[in-house]
Amino acid sequence: MAKTNEVQGWDLRALRIFARVARSGSITKVAIDLGVSQPAVSRYLSMLEKQCGGYLFTRNGRGVGLTELGQQVLPVAEQVLAGADALSDVVAAAHGRVTGTVRIGTLPSLSEALIVPLLLRVQKEYPGIHMQIVESAAGQIETWLQRREIDIGLPYRSHDALGSDEQVLLRLPSYLIGPPGDQVTAGPQVPFVRLDGLPLVLSRKPSSVRMMLDEMGRRHDVDIRVPVEADSGFIQKQMVVRRAGYTVLPWHTVCAEVERGELQAAEIVQPSVLRMVSLMLTDRPTQAVKVVTRLLHEVVEASLARLDALPPEHD
């Protein structure tokens, strides 16, 4: 590929597409995410390669990888994009408005309690902010953040799994969930030792909550038995409804079923099983991301009682 002697007029859309493909390793995935055809994405990349005077990607069995030139271009391109976003923020602020897209990766169990109220606030107070919400497990949320495919991540964590760059948004006590009339979950609380040998339906490892339960079981000589693994909260609850096991969940995910008499819930104590909702942010938050983060904190503060949650500063 011939090298250019003069390079000018960088196309920001081409740079954004390049950065997304570089992080995801897939032209097809980026095309789907952007709602455009794969050839359209390829055309932008070809145009950028012509400006750079060399190939930016090589094909491999799983998609595409960066060439040596691509590895050199990526951090500079991301700096350019961050600068463009910062410029947009300055201009928007000067005109008294906040605009931009904010992408949130959340656990499905938090959508009704936190995300829907957050979206309503954003729509009402900052109509120039475009929101994108995706649901998945904690591990996938971390991957999306690393690839800069989302701006805000809300995974579950245990104390041991918290990173230095994470904030604790919520501390949620865990409940042992049983079927109606069950004796183990008949009271408001149940000691951790009563989990010994119970058939539990829990998420697969590396779920931080699952790993925390296993570690607590070893520490307290309690047999955490998991004959069925399911990452779906719906499946976990339905297995309990059908008297095929117990599960461990926070209150807000089962309160409706408990009120209807479909499930019973007893808070696990001695010791408590606390799960943290971590707030993870992109390393280059825009003004829109900062605004949404502030609103999210306000939504959480107003929802503590309904979520049966402890405040972040609780010891």
C-alpha positions in Angstrom: 0.0 0.0 0.0 1.5 3.3 -1.1 2.4 5.8 1.6 1.0 9.3 1.5 3.3 12.3 1.6 0.7 14.6 3.2 -2.0 13.6 5.7 -4.8 16.0 6.7 -8.5 16.2 7.3 -8.9 13.2 9.6 -12.5 11.9 9.6 -13.8 11.5 13.2 -16.3 8.9 12.2 -13.6 6.8 10.6 -11.5 7.2 13.7 -14.4 6.1 16.0 -15.1 3.1 13.8 -11.4 2.2 13.8 -11.2 2.4 17.6 -14.4 0.3 18.1 -13.2 -2.4 15.7 -9.8 -2.4 17.4 -11.4 -2.9 20.8 -13.9 -5.5 19.8 -11.8 -7.4 17.2 -14.8 -7.7 14.9 -16.0 -5.7 11.9 -19.3 -7.5 11.9 -20.0 -6.7 15.5 -19.3 -3.0 15.1 -21.5 -2.9 12.0 -24.4 -4.5 14.0 -23.9 -2.1 16.9 -23.9 0.9 14.6 -26.8 -0.3 12.5 -24.9 -0.1 9.3 -23.7 -2.6 6.7 -20.4 -4.4 7.1 -19.1 -3.0 3.7 -19.8 0.5 5.0 -17.6 -0.1 8.0 -14.9 -1.6 5.8 -15.0 1.5 3.5 -14.3 3.8 6.5 -11.4 1.6 7.5 -10.0 1.5 4.0 -10.2 5.3 3.8 -8.4 5.6 7.1 -5.7 3.0 6.0 -5.2 5.1 2.8 -4.6 8.2 5.0 -2.2 6.3 7.3 -0.3 4.8 4.4 -0.6 1.2 5.5 -2.8 -1.6 6.8 -4.3 -1.2 10.3 -5.7 -4.7 10.7 -4.9 -8.3 9.9 -7.5 -11.0 9.7 -7.4 -14.0 12.1 -9.7 -16.9 12.9 -11.8 -14.9 15.3 -12.0 -11.6 13.5 -9.3 -9.0 13.1 -6.3 -7.9 15.0 -4.2 -4.8 14.9 -1.0 -4.6 12.8 2.1 -2.9 14.2 0.9 0.3 12.5 -2.6 -0.1 14.0 -1.1 -0.5 17.5 0.7 2.8 17.0 -2.3 4.6 15.6 -4.9 3.4 18.2 -3.8 5.4 21.3 -3.3 8.6 19.3 -6.7 8.1 17.6 -8.3 7.7 21.0 -6.7 10.9 22.2 -8.1 12.7 19.2 -11.5 11.3 19.9 -11.3 12.3 23.6 -10.3 15.8 22.6 -13.2 16.0 20.2 -15.6 14.9 22.9 -14.1 17.4 25.3 -14.6 20.2 22.7 -18.2 19.2 22.3 -18.7 19.4 26.0 -17.2 22.9 26.2 -19.4 24.1 23.4 -22.6 22.5 24.8 -21.8 23.9 28.3 -21.3 27.4 26.8 -24.9 27.2 25.4 -26.3 25.8 28.7 -27.0 22.3 27.5 -25.5 18.8 27.9 -25.5 16.4 24.9 -24.0 13.1 23.9 -24.6 9.4 24.2 -24.1 7.5 27.5 -23.9 3.7 27.3 -24.7 1.7 30.5 -24.0 -2.0 31.1 -26.1 -3.3 34.0 -27.2 -6.5 35.7 -30.7 -7.4 34.7 -31.8 -7.4 38.4 -31.0 -3.7 38.6 -32.9 -2.5 35.6 -36.4 -2.0 37.2 -35.1 -0.6 40.5 -32.4 1.8 39.2 -32.2 2.1 35.4 -35.8 2.9 34.7 -36.0 5.7 37.3 -32.6 7.0 35.9 -33.9 7.1 32.4 -37.0 9.0 33.4 -34.8 11.6 35.2 -32.5 11.9 32.2 -35.4 12.4 29.8 -36.9 15.1 31.9 -33.8 17.0 32.9 -31.4 16.4 30.1 -33.2 15.7 26.8 -30.0 16.2 24.8 -28.5 13.0 26.3 -29.1 9.9 24.4 -29.1 6.7 26.6 -28.1 3.2 25.5 -28.7 0.3 28.0 -27.4 -3.2 27.8 -27.9 -6.0 30.3 -25.5 -8.9 31.0 -23.5 -10.6 33.8 -20.7 -8.9 35.7 -17.8 -10.5 33.6 -19.3 -9.2 30.3 -19.8 -5.7 31.8 -16.1 -5.6 32.7 -15.1 -6.7 29.1 -17.4 -4.0 27.6 -15.7 -1.4 29.7 -12.2 -2.5 28.8 -13.2 -2.3 25.1 -14.8 1.1 25.7 -18.1 -0.3 24.4 -19.9 1.2 27.4 -19.3 4.2 29.6 -20.8 3.1 32.9 -20.8 -0.5 34.3 -22.9 -1.8 37.2 -21.7 -5.3 38.2 -22.0 -7.1 41.5 -18.9 -7.4 43.6 -17.7 -8.9 46.9 -15.3 -7.0 49.1 -12.3 -9.0 47.9 -13.1 -8.4 44.2 -13.4 -4.6 44.4 -10.8 -2.8 42.3 -9.1 0.4 43.3 -10.8 2.3 40.5 -14.3 1.2 41.5 -16.9 2.9 43.7 -19.4 1.0 45.9 -22.8 2.2 44.8 -24.9 -0.1 46.9 -24.5 -2.7 49.7 -27.3 -5.3 49.4 -27.9 -7.9 52.1 -28.6 -11.4 50.7 -31.7 -13.5 51.4 -32.1 -17.2 51.3 -35.1 -17.8 49.1 -37.5 -20.8 49.7 -40.9 -21.9 48.6 -44.1 -21.1 50.6 -44.4 -23.0 53.8 -40.7 -23.9 53.9 -39.4 -24.1 57.5 -35.8 -23.0 56.8 -37.0 -19.6 55.4 -40.0 -19.2 57.6 -38.5 -16.5 59.9 -37.2 -13.0 59.0 -33.6 -14.2 59.4 -31.6 -17.4 58.9 -28.1 -18.0 60.2 -25.5 -18.8 57.5 -24.9 -22.2 58.9 -28.4 -23.3 57.8 -27.2 -23.2 54.2 -25.2 -26.3 54.9 -26.1 -29.0 52.4 -29.1 -27.2 51.0 -29.6 -27.7 47.2 -28.9 -24.2 45.9 -29.5 -22.8 42.4 -26.8 -20.2 41.9 -24.9 -18.4 39.1 -21.8 -20.0 37.6 -18.3 -19.0 38.5 -16.7 -16.5 38.1 -19.7 -14.8 39.6 -18.3 -12.8 42.5 -21.3 -13.6 44.7 -21.0 -17.3 44.0 -17.3 -17.2 44.8 -17.9 -15.3 48.0 -20.5 -17.9 49.1 -18.0 -20.7 48.4 -15.2 -18.9 50.3 -17.6 -18.2 53.3 -18.6 -21.9 53.2 -15.0 -23.0 53.5 -14.3 -20.5 56.2 -17.3 -21.6 58.3 -17.3 -25.3 57.4 -20.6 -25.0 55.6 -21.2 -27.2 52.6 -22.4 -24.8 49.7 -24.0 -27.4 47.5 -25.0 -26.2 44.0 -26.6 -29.0 41.9 -27.9 -26.5 39.4 -26.0 -23.5 38.0 -28.0 -20.8 36.2 -27.1 -17.2 35.5 -30.8 -16.3 35.1 -32.5 -14.8 38.1 -35.8 -15.9 36.5 -34.7 -19.6 36.4 -33.3 -19.4 39.9 -36.6 -18.2 41.3 -38.7 -20.6 39.2 -36.7 -23.6 40.5 -37.6 -22.4 44.0 -41.3 -22.0 43.2 -41.3 -25.6 41.9 -39.6 -26.7 45.1 -36.5 -27.9 43.3 -34.0 -26.0 45.5 -33.2 -22.7 47.2 -31.4 -19.6 45.9 -29.7 -16.5 47.3 -30.8 -13.1 46.1 -31.2 -9.5 47.2 -34.6 -8.4 48.5 -35.6 -6.1 45.5 -35.4 -9.1 43.1 -38.0 -11.2 45.1 -40.2 -8.7 46.9 -43.1 -8.9 44.4 -43.1 -12.7 44.6 -42.9 -12.7 48.4 -45.8 -10.3 48.6 -47.9 -12.5 46.3 -47.1 -15.6 48.5 -45.1 -17.3 45.7 -41.8 -17.3 47.6 -40.4 -16.9 51.1 -37.2 -14.8 52.0 -35.1 -14.9 55.1 -32.1 -12.5 55.5 -28.9 -14.4 55.9 -27.0 -13.4 59.1 -24.2 -14.6 61.4 -22.4 -13.6 59.1 -24.3 -11.5 56.6 -23.8 -12.1 52.9 -23.3 -8.6 51.5 -23.1 -8.1 47.7 -21.8 -4.7 46.4 -23.1 -3.0 43.3 -20.0 -1.5 41.9 -19.9 1.7 39.8 -17.3 1.4 37.1 -16.6 4.3 34.7 -14.8 4.7 31.4 -11.4 6.2 31.8 -12.5 9.2 29.7 -15.9 10.3 30.9 -17.6 13.0 28.9 -19.7 15.7 30.5 -22.8 13.6 29.7 -21.4 10.6 31.5 -20.6 12.8 34.5 -24.2 14.1 34.6 -25.7 10.7 34.3 -23.4 9.4 37.1 -24.6 12.2 39.4 -28.2 11.4 38.6 -27.6 7.7 39.3 -26.2 8.5 42.7 -29.4 10.6 43.4 -31.6 7.7 42.2 -29.8 5.3 44.5 -30.0 7.6 47.5 -33.8 7.9 47.0 -34.2 4.1 46.6 -32.2 2.7 49.6 -35.3 1.8 51.7 -37.1 0.2 48.7 -34.1 -1.8 47.8 -33.5 -2.9 51.4 -29.9 -1.6 50.9 -27.2 -0.3 53.2 -25.6 3.1 52.2 -22.2 2.9 50.6 -20.5 4.3 53.8 -22.0 1.7 56.1 -19.4 -0.3 58.0 
